[in-house]
Amino acid sequence: MGEQQQGKFPQEVIDEYAALGVDLPALFSAGHLGTRMSVQILEASAERVVGTMPVEGNTQPYGLLHGGASAVLAETLGSVGSMLHGGSSKIAVGVDLNCTHHRGVRSGLVTGVATPVHRGRSTATYEIVISDEEGRRVCTARLTCLLRDVHKGDEVHVRDTGA
């Protein structure tokens, strides 16, 4: 648990960030919390972000997937999509997250798929559908991120996350 695999990013996007000295796959590794929860980003573009998370280790006292764990997966995936939409001159900051939990899951892997609902100049909204291994919907979430300009010193915070 806790190992990260690199997400699949379009090469031109990787190159754009690399020119700024940013390792994009490392940046979107889900950070310390995502690492503890074994979130893995499998595919990433502004049009679609896919990631997984194991149920084991992310449960509440009744043995079910914790709703907060679903929220972490949803916010991670929606934030990645928002950041990729905003481009290298913007930082995506979550301002609203709504999660509806449809069914409990006790084991296996859940998969989240984030797709855009709105992609503007100052905000981006993504719908994130989290499903179990049988393809049954576990959670539907919606994340809105503010897209703010990168400020001098922001790269220090990115480095401090361990990315």
Buried (B, 14 or more C-beta within 10 A) or exposed (E): EEEBEBBEBEEEBBEBBEEEEBBBBBBBBBBEEBBBBBBBBBBBBBEBBBBBBBBEEBBEEEEBBBBEBBBBBBBBBBBBBBBBBBEBEBBBEBEEBEBEBEEBBEEEBBBBBBBBEEBEEEBBBBBBBBBBEEEEEBBBBBBBBBBEEBEEEEEEEBEEBEB
